[in-house]
Amino acid sequence: MLNLRFEQFSQLAVSVHVSLIYHDRANLSILRARILITRLSISKRN
């Protein structure tokens, strides 16, 4: 019984960890896209 709970907990921890990594990567890509858009708008003004 205890082993089963521990396995479920470890699986949950791994899935949360992976989702956090994926979320961080998504935020990074959004930041890069915003930087590219601002650079393009600045170059268009000049």
Secondary structure in CASP SS format (residue, H / E / C, confidence):
PFRMAT SS
TARGET T0000
AUTHOR 0000-0000-0000
METHOD secondary structure of the structure
MODEL  1
M C 1.00
L H 1.00
N H 1.00
L H 1.00
R H 1.00
F H 1.00
E H 1.00
Q H 1.00
F H 1.00
S H 1.00
Q H 1.00
L H 1.00
A H 1.00
V H 1.00
S H 1.00
V H 1.00
H H 1.00
V H 1.00
S H 1.00
L H 1.00
I H 1.00
Y H 1.00
H H 1.00
D H 1.00
R H 1.00
A H 1.00
N H 1.00
L H 1.00
S H 1.00
I H 1.00
L H 1.00
R H 1.00
A H 1.00
R H 1.00
I H 1.00
L H 1.00
I H 1.00
T H 1.00
R H 1.00
L H 1.00
S H 1.00
I H 1.00
S H 1.00
K H 1.00
R H 1.00
N C 1.00
END
